Amino acid sequence: MLGQKWLSTALNARTQGSGTEAIVFAHGYGTDQSIWDKITPFFAENYHVVLFDWPFSGAVKDESLYDPVKYSSYEAFADDLITLMDQMDLKDVTFLGHSMSGIIGCLASIKRPELFKRLILLGASPRYINTNDYEGGFTSSDIEQLLGNMESNYEKWASSFSLLAADPNNEPSVNKVQECFKRMRAEVAVSLAKTVFYSDYRDILEKVEIPCTIIQTSSDMVVPHSAALYMEKKIKGKVTMEVIDTIGHFPQLTAHLQLVDVLKGVLGFSLTQI
């Protein structure tokens, strides 16, 4: 187990805002906490906002923190999240997890349900590869090709995947995603991509009892609507689903005002306008 104070420092954990109730923002694959910069100002007056970077992030200075063996599954990330929340004395939080962090939040909520009041799963998927009875969005050969492209020329892959993952018509958002991806070390990116794209957490969903809100965009090449519908059906706790009319996997960049509006409805109060 990582040292108490050391983990929050190593993961660049920080807080902002003056509210008593906490909202934890967790970024997804390849990015860092700056991905939330357009969103967090709307919450600072009403919430205790918590941000951090995962060990794989290019924003984390200590490169030894990411161990590919340790992080070959999401469980180690869930343990890190729990450790971080214990250190920061956080309980009964709203957890907003983007992409892989959505499922990490689900895992952590099964282990320590008292830490969570609500889960908000933004562009999350329990499995990316199709099976006979499940549409995850990718075939096995799609993933093999993706990993092959990453291994042969990571910089080129980061540029092309950013165009696909964000809205290609939204140049600042594409540039932001690309910049985050390129801050990641190539070997970390490939190792983590294997963890993410070969993961299958469909069987944990029936153990998630915390109220959940699933948020999808209307067109996400990383996570098809079918994966969100599967989660909605399988999660045991109360589930609602919201769809934001925008393209891509990063609505916090491409449609941040729409996302804030949805979050405002989920949280049930009027947020201060910026």
C-alpha positions in Angstrom: 0.0 0.0 0.0 1.3 3.4 -1.0 2.2 5.8 1.8 -0.6 8.0 3.0 0.5 11.6 2.4 2.8 10.5 -0.4 0.0 9.2 -2.7 -2.0 12.4 -2.7 1.2 14.4 -3.5 2.4 12.0 -6.1 -1.0 12.0 -7.9 -1.2 15.8 -7.8 -4.4 15.7 -5.8 -5.9 19.1 -5.2 -9.1 20.6 -4.0 -11.0 23.8 -4.9 -14.4 25.3 -3.9 -16.1 26.0 -0.7 -19.0 23.5 -0.5 -19.3 20.8 2.2 -20.3 18.0 -0.2 -17.4 16.6 -2.3 -17.4 15.8 -6.0 -14.4 13.8 -7.3 -13.5 14.2 -10.9 -11.5 11.3 -12.4 -10.0 11.5 -15.9 -9.8 8.6 -18.3 -7.1 7.0 -20.5 -4.4 9.2 -21.8 -5.4 12.4 -20.2 -5.0 14.3 -16.9 -7.0 16.4 -14.5 -6.8 19.4 -16.9 -9.4 17.7 -19.0 -12.0 19.1 -16.5 -10.8 22.7 -16.6 -14.0 23.9 -18.4 -16.3 22.1 -16.0 -14.9 22.6 -12.5 -15.6 26.4 -12.2 -19.3 25.7 -12.3 -19.0 23.6 -9.1 -16.6 25.5 -6.9 -19.3 27.6 -5.1 -21.5 24.6 -4.2 -19.0 21.8 -3.9 -15.7 20.7 -2.5 -14.1 19.8 -5.8 -11.4 17.1 -5.8 -9.1 16.5 -8.8 -6.1 14.2 -9.3 -4.0 12.5 -11.9 -3.8 8.7 -12.4 -0.3 7.1 -12.2 -0.2 6.6 -16.0 -0.8 10.3 -16.7 1.9 12.4 -18.3 1.3 15.0 -15.6 2.6 12.6 -12.9 6.3 13.4 -12.3 7.4 10.1 -10.7 7.6 7.6 -13.6 8.2 4.7 -11.3 4.6 5.1 -10.0 3.2 3.3 -13.0 3.9 -0.5 -12.8 2.4 -2.3 -15.8 2.1 -5.5 -13.8 0.3 -3.9 -10.9 -2.0 -2.0 -13.3 -2.8 -4.9 -15.6 -6.4 -4.7 -14.2 -8.6 -1.9 -12.9 -8.5 -3.3 -9.3 -5.3 -1.6 -8.5 -6.7 1.7 -9.7 -9.8 1.2 -7.5 -7.5 0.6 -4.5 -5.6 3.8 -5.3 -8.9 5.7 -5.4 -10.0 4.3 -2.1 -6.6 5.1 -0.5 -6.7 8.6 -1.9 -10.3 9.2 -0.6 -9.4 7.8 2.8 -6.3 10.1 3.0 -8.4 13.1 2.1 -11.1 12.1 4.5 -13.8 11.9 1.8 -17.0 10.1 2.3 -20.4 10.1 0.7 -19.0 11.7 -2.5 -20.4 12.3 -6.0 -17.8 10.5 -8.2 -17.6 11.5 -11.8 -15.5 9.1 -13.7 -14.7 9.5 -17.4 -14.2 6.5 -19.6 -12.1 3.8 -17.8 -12.6 5.8 -14.5 -16.3 5.1 -14.6 -15.7 1.3 -14.2 -12.9 2.0 -11.6 -15.5 4.0 -9.6 -17.9 1.1 -9.9 -15.3 -1.3 -8.5 -14.4 1.0 -5.7 -18.1 1.5 -4.8 -18.5 -2.3 -4.4 -15.4 -2.5 -2.1 -16.3 0.6 0.0 -19.9 1.7 -0.7 -19.9 4.2 2.2 -17.5 6.4 0.3 -20.0 7.1 -2.5 -23.3 8.9 -2.6 -23.6 8.8 -6.4 -21.7 7.6 -9.4 -21.7 9.5 -12.7 -20.3 7.4 -15.5 -19.3 9.5 -18.5 -18.5 7.5 -21.6 -17.8 4.4 -19.6 -17.8 0.8 -20.9 -17.6 -2.5 -19.1 -16.1 -4.2 -22.2 -14.9 -2.9 -25.6 -14.8 -6.1 -27.6 -17.9 -7.6 -29.2 -19.1 -11.1 -28.3 -22.0 -13.1 -29.7 -24.5 -11.4 -27.3 -22.8 -8.1 -26.6 -21.8 -5.1 -28.7 -18.8 -3.3 -27.3 -17.9 -1.5 -30.5 -14.7 -3.3 -31.6 -13.7 -6.7 -32.9 -10.6 -8.5 -31.6 -8.8 -7.7 -34.9 -9.7 -4.0 -34.5 -8.0 -4.0 -31.1 -5.0 -5.9 -32.5 -4.6 -3.4 -35.3 -5.0 -0.4 -32.9 -2.3 -1.8 -30.6 0.0 -2.6 -33.5 -0.4 1.0 -34.7 0.5 2.3 -31.2 3.5 0.1 -31.0 4.9 1.0 -34.4 4.4 4.8 -34.2 2.8 6.1 -31.0 3.0 9.8 -32.0 1.2 9.2 -35.3 -1.4 7.0 -33.5 -2.0 9.7 -30.9 -2.6 12.3 -33.6 -5.0 10.1 -35.6 -6.9 8.6 -32.6 -7.4 12.1 -31.1 -9.3 13.1 -34.3 -11.5 10.0 -34.0 -12.1 10.2 -30.2 -12.8 14.0 -30.1 -15.0 15.9 -32.5 -12.8 16.3 -35.7 -14.6 19.6 -36.4 -13.5 21.0 -33.0 -9.8 21.7 -33.4 -9.1 23.0 -29.9 -10.6 19.8 -28.3 -8.7 17.6 -30.7 -5.4 19.5 -29.9 -6.1 19.2 -26.2 -6.6 15.4 -26.3 -3.6 15.0 -28.6 -1.4 17.1 -26.3 -2.4 14.9 -23.3 -1.8 11.6 -25.2 1.6 12.8 -26.3 2.6 13.6 -22.7 2.2 9.9 -21.9 5.2 7.7 -22.4 4.6 5.3 -25.4 5.3 2.2 -23.3 2.8 3.2 -20.7 0.2 4.0 -23.3 0.5 0.6 -25.0 0.5 -1.3 -21.7 -2.5 0.6 -20.4 -4.4 0.2 -23.7 -4.1 -3.5 -23.4 -5.5 -3.3 -19.8 -8.4 -1.1 -21.0 -9.3 -2.7 -24.3 -9.0 -6.3 -23.1 -10.9 -5.7 -19.9 -14.3 -7.3 -19.2 -16.2 -6.0 -16.1 -19.7 -6.9 -17.2 -20.0 -9.3 -14.2 -19.4 -6.6 -11.6 -22.4 -4.4 -12.7 -25.0 -6.4 -10.7 -23.0 -5.7 -7.5 -23.1 -1.9 -8.0 -25.7 -0.6 -5.6 -24.9 3.1 -5.5 -27.2 5.3 -7.6 -25.7 5.8 -11.0 -26.2 8.3 -13.9 -24.8 7.2 -17.2 -23.9 10.0 -19.6 -23.2 9.3 -23.2 -22.8 11.5 -26.3 -25.0 10.9 -29.3 -22.0 9.6 -31.3 -19.0 8.1 -29.6 -16.7 5.9 -31.6 -15.0 4.6 -28.4 -18.2 3.6 -26.6 -21.4 2.7 -28.6 -24.8 3.4 -27.2 -25.3 -0.4 -26.9 -22.6 -0.6 -24.1 -24.4 2.2 -22.2 -27.7 0.4 -22.5 -26.1 -2.8 -21.3 -24.8 -1.0 -18.2 -28.2 0.6 -17.6 -29.8 -2.8 -17.7 -27.3 -4.6 -15.5 -26.4 -2.2 -12.7 -28.2 -3.1 -9.6 -28.7 0.3 -8.1 -31.0 3.0 -9.4 -29.8 4.1 -12.9 -30.7 7.0 -15.1 -29.2 7.7 -18.5 -28.6 11.1 -20.2 -27.5 11.6 -23.8 -25.7 14.8 -24.9 -26.1 15.8 -28.5 -22.5 16.1 -29.5 -19.9 14.0 -31.3 -17.0 12.2 -29.6 -15.8 10.8 -26.4 -14.9 14.1 -24.7 -18.1 16.2 -24.0 -16.2 17.9 -21.2 -14.2 19.6 -24.0 -16.6 19.6 -27.0 -19.9 20.4 -25.3 -19.1 21.5 -21.7 -22.1 23.7 -21.2 -24.4 20.9 -22.2 -22.6 18.6 -19.9 -22.8 21.1 -17.0 -26.6 21.4 -17.7 -27.0 17.7 -17.5 -24.9 17.5 -14.3 -27.0 20.3 -12.8 -30.1 18.2 -13.4 -28.5 15.1 -11.9 -27.3 17.0 -8.8 -30.7 18.7 -8.4 -29.7 22.3 -7.8 -29.0 25.5 -9.6 -25.3 26.0 -10.3 -23.8 29.4 -10.4 -23.3 30.6 -14.0 -19.9 31.6 -15.1 
